[in-house]
Amino acid sequence: MRELILLRHAHAEPSLPDQADMDRPLSAEGIAEAEAAGRWLASQKLVPDCVLCSPSRRTRETLEAVLGVVGYVEQRVEDSIYEASPGSLIALADGHVEVERLMLVGHNPGLEQLAALLHSGQSGDYRGMPPAGVAVLSLPAGVPLEPGIAQLSAFWWP
């Protein structure tokens, strides 16, 4: 088995006038949420082997706060995660099939739709991944990802 951990960014500040969505920082609440997510991951012994993170400021700050708790792991900013569809996220994760515990740090609706698609086989109107929410999916090793292939082994939010 391998695991796919999905981490939605924590609460961010609202956009300022003329500020790009990509540049929104975490709020003070968001920083606390991200640190709590890191503590939960550490307590569950769910430290990822590799992390792929959206390039947005709020996702990078979420990841930084999590890694401040769990310690350094291999990480890479992946432009394709920003505004990604579930299909794009599946393709990205499939490109890292050799990683036993992969974490994607990104956004809704893509992450929550991906969790639903991999677990139940359909994404539909699924809404259920709050800011700093973590979904842990158990996957068969060495096989391509497809709808309904995963078991939801844990779900947490602050």
N, C-alpha and C positions, 0 to 999 in steps of 0.2 A: 504494500500500500504506500501511497504518497499522499501528501496533504497540500491543499491550496488554501491559504489564509487570505481572506478579503478584508481589508481595513478601509473604511470610509473615513475621509478627513474629518477632523473635529470641527466644532463651530468656528466660523470665520466672521470677521468684521464685515458689515455691509460695505458695498462699494462706495467710494467717495466720488464726487463729481470728476469726470474725466479719468477715472481709474479703471484700468482693464480688469475684468473678472479674474484673469490669471494672476494678478498682483495682490489679491486680497489676503491679508495676514490672518492668523488665528486670533481670536479674542482671548481675553484672560480665562474665560470659561473653557474655551477650546484647548488651551495649553494644559489646563488641569485635566480635561477629558483625555487628552492624548497620553499624558503621564499615567493616568489610571488604566488606560488600555495596555500600556507597557507593563504595568504591574500585574495585570491579569494574565497577559501572555507569559510573563516570567513564572507566575505562580502555577500555571498549567503546563509548564515546560514546553511551550510552543514557540521557541525562538526559531525564526526562519533561517534557512540556509542561504537564501538569496531573496532580495526585495527589488521589485520593479515599481517605480513611483512616478506618478503623473508629474509634469513639470510645474504645476501651479504652486504658488508660494504656500498656500494653506496645506497642501498635501506634503510638501517637503518639510514644513514646520511640524506637521503631525508625525512624520517619520522620525525627524530629529528628536522629538520628545520621547517617542517610543524607544528609540535606540539608546537614549540617555539612561533608560532603565534596564533594558535587556542586554546592552553591550553592542559592540560593532559587529555587523554582518556584511557580507557582500551586497552591494546595492548599486542600482543604476536608474537614472532618470530615463523614462520611456515616454517620448512625446505622444505616442499613439494612445496612451491611457486617457488623456484629456478628451472629454466628450466621446468616449468610445462606446460602441454598441456591444452587446454581449458576444456577438460573433467575432468582433475584433479582439475582445479580451480572451476568448477561447483560443484564437489563433496565436496570440501572444504567449499564453500559458503553454500551449502545445509546443512552442519553440523552445521550451525549457523543461522538457519531459524528463531530463536526467536529474533535475533538482528534486530531492526528496520532500522538502518543505519550502514551497514557494509562497511569497506574500506579494499581493498586488495592493498598492495604496492608491485609491482613486476616488471616484465621484458616483453619485446617483444621477440618473437612474441605472447607469450601466452595471454597477456592482450588484445592486439588489436584483436586477433582472438576470445577471449571470448566476447568482446563487440559486435563484428559483429555477432557471433553465437546467443547470447541472443537476439539481436535486430532484425536481419534479418532472422535468421534461418540457415545461412551458414557462414562459415569463409573464405573459398576460398583463394583468393590472397589479401585479405583486408590488406592494409597498411595505417595507418593513426593515430598512437598514438605517437607523438613526445616525446622526453625527458621532464619529468615533466608534461606531458599531463594528464588531468583528464577527465574521462568519468563517467557520473552519469546515472545510469539505474534505472528506476522505475519498481518495480515488484509487482505482486499480493501477498498479505500476505498469509502465511500459505500453500503455494503450492510448490511442488518441482520445481526446475529450469529445463527448457528444452528449446531447440532452438526456437527462435521467441517469447518468452514469455514477453520480456521486451520492454519498451519504452525508447529511449535515451532522457532524459530530459535536459541534459546539456553536453556540451563538451567545454573544455578550454585548452589552452596551452600558455606558456609564449612567 
